[in-house]
């Protein structure tokens, strides 16, 4: 089990537009189809992006402020959006208006989807961007080669890292899935007194799932999953978290304090026990492993600019 307490220092300028800063929380294993990156994003200036798509999945939870999804509508504060791999969304236009810089924040989990194309790590992205800056020019979400050719920046970075064109899987869903947690019932968790949850769905053949778990003050709950990695975030309240490998009775006996925006990574086969000192709500995303088919799918497009046919 890995616990990352939240602090308001160490924001990184890792977004291509430079108007959003990242607070890196957790990450997976580079070059694995199961790789992921979990961040808290902070909007520091006006934000605008053309219609675009990714070759990985995303789950977003704005904890302060809304997010404009263009024709899809708005992802409102405290709602959850599942952004399927290969699905185009936007154009986005999010001026700050009267909102102070840095006040809008959202939790963002980006991870390899069921296609198996994986997720490029931030370290790989930074290195490729530095190498490409020595050759051509980045301008917003685009990259310009010395001969004037224009590329979508992520496509250029992908080719620099992997030596091949980026592939976008044909989307499994027709739209971003917008979830309003307030419309779900809190249901009791069997065998755990004072513990309730909201199960908000599972997605793709990978079976990635989203739920909230609420522990009343003094309650305790153990999460056990033999196959799936789990990412927890404290949305309110505080308490402790303790991790043990299943069947290991010699593990940690002392809990680790967790409070607002503490992030907890629990691996498959590891049991995590949460105890609430004050009523605590946990935001949980479950990440089962990517299972690849015996024959690779031919349902994909190779890199195209956002304004090309089939993207807008």
N, C-alpha and C positions, 0 to 999 in steps of 0.2 A: 504494500500500500504506500502511496505517495501523497503527502499533504502539502499544499502550497497555500500558506496564509496570504491574505490580500494586503498589499501596501500600495500607497499612491506614488511610489517612486519607480524609476526604471522604464518609462514609456519609450517604445521604439518607433522610429519613423520607417516602418516597413510597408506602408501602403503606397502604391505607385503614384497616387495623386499628391501625397504629402499633406493632405488635409485631415487624415485620420491617423491617430497614433494607436499602437498596439501595446497592451500589457500582456506579455506571454505568460500563460499559466501552466499548461501541460502540453506534451508532445509525444509522438510515437517513434517508430523506427524508420529511418529513411530507406528508400528502395523496397519497402514492403507494401503489398496491396492494402495492408491494414494501417498504414501510417495515418497520423492525424495531427492537427494543430488546434489547440484551444486557447482563445484569447479573450480579453476584454477590450473592445474597441472604443475609442474616445474621439468624437468629432470636434476638431479645433477650428474649422473654417467651413465656408460654403462647400457643398459636395455635389458634384454632377458626374454621371457616368452614362455613356451611350448604352443601348441595349447590348447585352453580352451574355455569355454562358461560360460554364466551367466544366472540366472533365472530372470533377469530384462532387461529392455531396456536401451540403451545408445545413446546419441548424442554427437559427438565430433567435435570440431572446432579447429584445430591447428592454433594459431595466430603467431607462430614463429617456423619454423622447420617442418619437415615431420614426419609421423608415419608409421612404417613398419607393414603391416598386414599379412605378410607371403605370402601364395599362392594367397591371394586376391589382393596383390599389395601394393601400397603406398597410404596413405591418405596425400595429399600434403598440405602445408601451405595455409591457406585461403579456403580450401575445407571443406565440411561437411560430416561426416559419420554417418549414422544411423545403429546401431548395434542391430538387433532384439534379443529379449529374446530367449534363447535356441540354438542360432546359434554359432557353433564353429568357431573360427578364430585363425590365427597364423600358425606356430610358429613365434614369434616376435624376431628380433635381431636389436637393435638400439644402436650401439656404438656411443659415442660422437664424436670420431674422432678429428677434429680440432675445433669443436664447444665448446665454453667455458661452464663449468657447470652452469646450471641455465638459459641459454639463450633460450633453447627450452621450449615453453609453449603451453598449449592447454586448451580450455574451455571444461569441461566434465559435462554433465548432465546425471545422472543415476536415473532411476525412475521405479516404478512398471508398468509392462506391462499389456496387455489386458487379460493375463491368470488369473490375480487376485492374483498372488503369492506375490505381494508386493515387498518392498525394505527394507532390514535390515538397520537400522540407524547406523551411525558411532559410536554413543555412545554404542549401543548394541554390535557392533563389537569389540570395544576397551575392554569392560568389559569381553567378552567371551575370547578374546585373552589372557588377563591377567590371567583368571582362568585356561585356558588350558596350559599356560606356567608353571604353578605350577605342572602340571601333566606330560606333555610330552615336545616335542621340536619342534619348528617351524624352518624350514630350507627353505628359499626362499618361493615358492608357496605351499610347502608341510608341513604336520604335521606328526610327528612320535609319536605313542603311546608308553607307557613303554614296551609293549610286542614286539615292533619293527614293528607293523603294520603301513603301510604308507597310509595317507589320503591326498586328496586335501584339502588345508588349509581352504578354504571357506566352504567345506562340514562339516568339524569338527566344525567350528565356528557356522554354521547354527544349527547343532544338539545341541550344547551347549546352544544356545539362545532359540530355539523353541522346543527342545525335540523330533524332528522328522527328518527324512532324507530330504535332499533338493530335490525338484522336478524341472526338466528342461522341460519346455513345448517344444513340437515338433515345430521347427522353422516355422514361416509363410512365410519366405523368404529364398531363396536358397543361398544368399550371402549378405554380408554387402552392403548397398546402399551408393554409393559414389556420392556426389553432387558437381558440380563445379558452384558456384554462378556466376562466371564471364560470363557463357554462358546463363544466364537468362536475359530477358529484364526488365528494369525498366518501370513499368506501372503506370499511374496516379491513385491515390486513389480518388474515387468519393467524391465530397463535401469537399475536403481539398486542397486548393490551395498551390502549392509548395511542395506537398508530393507525393512520389512514393513508390512502393514496388516491391519486387521480391518474389513471392509465390513459394516455392520450394517443396511442396508436403505434403501429409498427410499419416499417416501410421497406419496399423492394424485397427481393428474394434473400437479401442479407438479413432481414428481420431486425434492423436497427429500431429501437423503441424509445419512447419518451414518456416519462411520468414524473409526478411530484409525490413526495412522501412527507407526511406531517407527523411529527412526534410531539405529543403533549409533554409538558414539563414533567420530568421524572421518568418518562417512557424510554424503552430501549428496543432496538430493532436490528436484526442481523440480515444483511444481504448476502445471499449465496448463489453463485452461478458457476456451473462447471465449464461453460464454453465462452461466456461473454466477458469482455472487458467492460467496466462501468466507470463513467465519469459523473461525479457528484459535485454540486455547488450549493452552498448554504445561501438561501434567499432571504431568510430572516431567522432570528433566534440565535442560540448558541448551545454548545455542548461539547462532546468528545467523540472521537473516532478511534477505533482499535482494529488492527488487521491481523489475521492469521491465515496461513495456508490451510485449506480444508484437511481435517484429520490431524493437524499439528497442535498438540496441547502444550508445546513448549514455547509458543510465540509470545508476543508482547502482552503483558498483563496491565500495563499502565496506558490509559487513553491519552490521545493527543488533542489538545484544545482546538476547536473549530468555531468560527463565528462568521459574520456577514462576508460573503464572497470568497470564503475559503474554498479551494478546489481540491477534490480528493480523487485520485486515480486508483482503481482496484482491478487487479488482473483476473483473468479467468482462473478458476480454481481457488481463488482467495476469498475468504469470508471477511466481511467488514461489519463491525458492530458499532452502531451509532447510539449515543445516549444524549438526551436533551436536558440541559439545565434549565433553559427557558424554552417555551414552545418553539420548535424549529421546523422549518420547511426546507426540504432538500429537492433540488432539481436534478433529475437523473436521466442520463442518456446511456443506453446499453448498446455496446458495439460487438456483436458476434463476429467471428472471423469471416473473411470473404472466401466463399467457396467458388472455385472456377469450374466451368463446364469442360467436358472432355474435348469439345471442339469450340474454338474461339468464335464468338459472334461476328458476323459481318455487318451488323447494324450500327454503323458509325459514320461520321463525317471527319475529314481531315481539316486541319486548321483553316479557318476562314475569318476575314475581318467581320466585325459586328454589323456592318452595313451591307454585307453580301446576301444574296438570296438564301432563304431558309433560316436566317438568324433573326432578322427583324420581324 
